[in-house]
Amino acid sequence: MKVKKRKTPERKCIITNEMKPKKELIRIVRNKEGEVFVDETGKKNGRGAYLSRSLDVIEQAEKSNELNRHLNAEVDASIYEELKELVRSNKHE
C-alpha cells in the first residue's frame, strides 16, 4: 500500500504573489485589538499576511505600505525592523 504524502500548506507572498510553502514565509498578524506583530509560529489568531524571507521583499513592503492595506492597520516601523532582523538571522536559504 502506498503511503500518501501530506500536502505542504502553501501561502502567497503579498509582494511577489508567489505561492510558497508556509515555512518559507513570515506571517504578520493583526489581532482583534488592532495590534500588529510578527507571528513566527504561524498559529496566532487574527488577520495574517505573508512575506517572503528576503530583505528586498520586506523593504518593498515597507515602501509600498502593502502590509497596511492587507491588514487594515498601521504597521509600525519597528515591525519592519523585526522582520529584517529575522531574515538576517535566518539565512538558511
Order of alpha helices (4+ residues) and beta strands (2+ residues): beta-beta-beta-beta-beta-alpha-alpha-alpha
